[in-house]
Amino acid sequence: MVRSALFTGLVALVLSACQHSATAAPATLADSSADTLSALKLALGGAINRANIELGVGDFTATSTVTVLPPSLTEHETRSPATPTVFNLFVKNGACFAVQDGTDTEIPLPDVPCKPA
C-alpha cells in the first residue's frame, strides 16, 4: 500500500516537472551575444516600425525590461518630445516574447534565447 502511494506520487512529480507552464512568466535573455542582441533589435524594431533602433543601457540577462531609445535628433532639431519605448520580456511554453508597456500585444522573439527570470 505504501509502496503504491510512493510510486504514484513519484510518477505525478516526474510528469509535472516535464510540463511547460501555459501562463507567461517574466524572462531575461539567456545570453548577451551580438547575435542575440541583433535578433532582439530586429524584432522590436519591426514592432515599432523602425529599421534601426538603439537599446537603452542595462544587463538584459538580469532584467526583464528592455528600453528602446527614441530616434536621435537631426542637425536641425534642438529637442524632441519623443520618449523611450519600454518592452517587458516573457516566456510561455518555452517561447520568448515581448510586450510593449501599455499594450497586451505579444511580439514573438523566435531567434532570441531567453530564460525565466
Secondary structure, DSSP 8 states (H G I E B T S, - for coil): -HHHHHHHHHHHHHHHHHS--SS-EEEEES---HHHHHHHHHHHHHHTT-SS--B-SS-TTT-SEEEE------TT-S------EEEEEEEETTEEEEEETT---EEE-TT--EEE-
